[in-house]
C-alpha cells in the first residue's frame, strides 16, 4: 500500500500537535495539515492553567519549539 500524500489532523491541541510531531519523527514526508480554532501554536493546557494560577509562569508551554512547524514544512518540499 502506498503512503498517503496528505494527512489531515482535526484538532490543534496537545493530541493533534503530538500526532503531527510523531509523523515527522517517523519519517513521514507528505503534507500534514492540522485544523484548529486557535490562531496560535498548540500549548499544554493542564501545565499552563496550574502554573498560571500559582503565578509561576506568564507564558504557555508549547508542544513544540517555535520553529518546529517551519522546519517540518521545509524538510518536505
Beta strands, then each sheet from edge to edge (+ up, - down):
strand 1: 6-10
strand 2: 31-35
sheet 1: 1+ 2+
end
